C-alpha cells in the first residue's frame, strides 16, 4: 500500500507566521538599520561571506542584477564588476548612502540605488537576470516576499537564510540565563519554495565574525541589538562579569543556507 504524503496539506507559510509571532526577537526598523549602517559598512568589500556568496553565483550570460535589502552594498558593488547593471535596493537611506560611496570608491558607474522595502510597491522595478536576497528575509509573509523576488528574476534568485533561530551566540544567551523562542529558520523557506513549485539548490556558508568589544557596555549593546530587546539589570551584571573575566574578542559563527532558485 502506498501512503499518500500530507505535505501539500500543510501550510508552511502559516507555520512560518506562527513561529515568527512566537519568537522572542522583534523586527528591526528603518531607524535601527540607519543607526547600524556605519558598523555594517566597515570592511564590507573584504567580507569573506560576500566573496563566498558571489563564488556560488553563475554569472554566465548575466547582464543585470537586483540586490534587494542590499545593506551597504558589498554584493552590489562586487557584482557590478562582472555585469552591466546593478540595482541596489534597501529601505535604509544610510545603507544606500554607503552603497553609493563604495561604488564611487571602486570607480563604478553602473550601480543604481533605489529606496524600497519588501512591503512597498515594486511595479517600477524592472525585471533582471538574477536577484540577490542575502541575509535579509526576516519578513512577515515569506511566500508573498518570495513571489515578489521571483517575479523580478528572469534566470535565478539567490538567497541566504539563517540556519538556527537566533542571531545571538548561545554562549551569551547562557551567560544572561535567558530562554528565547527561536525565529523560524531556513527549513520553512525550503518548504514554502517547494509548495510554490520551486526546488532550490542548497549549500551552506559558514560566516565567522570576530567582533572586538571595548567595554562591557558595548557588549551589552551588541546583545540587545541581537535580541532587539533591553536587558534587565541582572542580565547586564552577568554580561559585565563575563566581559571582565574573559577574552575581549568574541567569536560568533553563523551558518547560512544558500539557495539558488531557478526561475526559467
N, C-alpha and C positions, 0 to 999 in steps of 0.2 A: 504494500500500500504506500502511495506517495502522499506525504503530508504537505499540505499547502502552507507556504510561509505566510505569516501575518505581517510581514514587513510593510506592505503597502497600506495596511490598516492603521499604522502608527503615524501620527502627525508629528514628525520630528521638529518642525518649526515651532509648533505649540509647546513641545517639551523644552526646546531652547528658551522660549519666552518664560516658561515657568521657572526654569533653573536660573535664568538671569534675574528674575524678580526675587528669588530666594537668596541670591548671592549677597555676601556681606560687603561687596565692593560697589560703590556708587559710580555713576557716569561722570566723566570729566567734561568741563565746559570749554567754550572757546576762550574764556578768560584764563582758565587753568593752563591751556596749551600756549597762549600768548606769553604767559609768565615763564614757561618752561622752555621756550624756543631756543634761547641762547645756550642753555645747557645741552639740549639735544643737538645743536649745530656743532658743538665742539668736537672736532675730529671726524665729522660725518663722512668726508670724502675719502678717509683712510679706513673706514669701518670694515672689519673682516666680514661682518654679516652682509653688508651691501655687496661686497665683492663675491661672496658665496651665492647670494641670490642671483646676481647677474650671470654667474657662470652656468646657471641651470636654465637660463632663458635661451631658446632657439631664435636667434636673430636673422636666420636665413630668409631673405626676401622682405624683412620687416623695414618699413619706411617711417611708421608713425607709432607713438606710444602715448597712452594716457596713464599718468601716475596719480591715482586717487588717494587722498589723505596722505600727501607726499611728504609731510613734515618739512624739514629744511632742505630737502631736495637731493639727498645722496643718490638715490636711484635715478631721479630725473636727469641730473647733470651727467652722471657717468654713462647712462643710456644714450644721452644726446650726442655723445662722441661716436656713436655707432649707427644712428638713424638720422633721418632728415628732419623730423619734427617731434617734439615732446610737449604735451600739455600737462602741466603740474597743477593739480587741484588740492586745495585744503581750505578748511573753514577758518583757520587762524591767519590773521594778517601778518603777524610777526613771523610765522613759519614761511610764508610766501616772500617776505622781505629777504630772508636768508637764502631762499631759492634763487632770487634774482642776483643777490650778491655773489653766491657761489658760481652761478653761471657766468657772471661778468669776470670773476677771478680766473675762470678757465677759458675765457675768450669765446664763450658760446653765444650764438645769436639765434639759435633755433629752439629755445625753451620759452614757452608762453605760460604765464601764471593765470589762474582763474580761481576766485574765491567761491567755493561751493562746499556744502555739507552733503552727507548721504541723504538727508531728508529734503533737500532742495529740488527744484525743477531742473532736469538735465536736458531739456529739449533743445537747448542751444549748443550742447556739446556734441561735436561731430564724432562719428564712429572712427576707430583707428584700427591698426593691425593687431596690436596687443595692449592689454590693460594690466596694470600692476595694482594690487591692493595689499600692501605689506604691513603687517603688524598693526592693523587699524580697524579690524572688523568687530569692534565692540558696539554692535548696533542693536536697536530694539526689535527689528524684524529682519532676520537673516535671509529668509527666502526672497523677500522683496528687494533687499540690497543686492544679493547675488544676481537677481534677474536684471537689475539696472546695470550692473557692471558688465554682465554678459552681453547685454543689448548694445554695448559700445565696442565690443571686441570682435573684429572680423575674423581673427585667427585663433586667439587664445587669451584666456585670463590666467594670470599668475598671482597667487595669493599665499600668504602665510598666516597661520593661526596658532595660538599658544597651545602647547601640549601641557596639560595640567591647568588647574583652575585658579591660580594665584600668581600675581606679579611680585609678591613679597617672598623673599627667601624663607624656607621652612625653619632655618636656624633662628632667624629673627622673630618669627612667629612663636617659636618655643621660648625665646627669651622673654617676650612680653606676656607669655601664657594666654594667648588669645586663640580661641577656636573660631574658625571662619567657615562660612558656607561658600564653596567654590563657585567661580564663574563657570559657564558652560565651556567645554574645551573642544578640540578640533573634531572629535567624533561626531558631534552634532552637525558640523559643516559638511563633512563627508556624506552623512546620511541624507541631509537636505539636498545636496547636489545630485545624489543618486535618484532621489524621488523626483527631481526636476528633469531627469533623463540624461544626466552627465556623469561620466565615470572618470574622476580625476586621477592623474598620475601623481603618486605621493612619495616624497622623500622627506628627510629631516635635516634641519640646520641647528647645530649647537652654537649658541651665541654666548661667548664668555665676556662678562663685563666686570672689570676690576675698577671699582669706584672708590677713590680715596676720600674719606671724610675727615675734616679738620677739627671737628668738635662733636661732643655728644649732641648738641643742639642740631647740628647738621644731619646727624644720623636719625634723630627723631623726625626731622622734616622729610627725610628720604622715606622712612617707613610710613609716615602719614600720607605722603604722595601716593605710595603704592596701594595703601588701603583706601585712600580718599575718605579718610575719617580721622578725627582728632584722637590722640592718645590720652588716656586718663593719667593722673599723677603717678599711680603705681606702675603703669607701663613705662612712663618716662623714666622713673627711677631705675627700673630694671635695665633699660637701654643705656642709661648713663653708666651703670655698673659694668655692663658688657663692654662699652667703649673704653672705659678706664683700665680694664684688665686685659684687653685683647689686642689683636692685630688691627691697626687703624685702617688697613685696606681690606675691604670685604669683597670676596669673590662671589659673584652671583652668576650662576649658569642657567640660561633659559634654553629650552628646546622648542623649536618651531616646526610645525608641519608645513612643508612646502608643497603646494598643489598646482599642477598645471591642468587647466580645464580647456580642452579643445572645443572650439565653437564652430568649426567648419565641418 
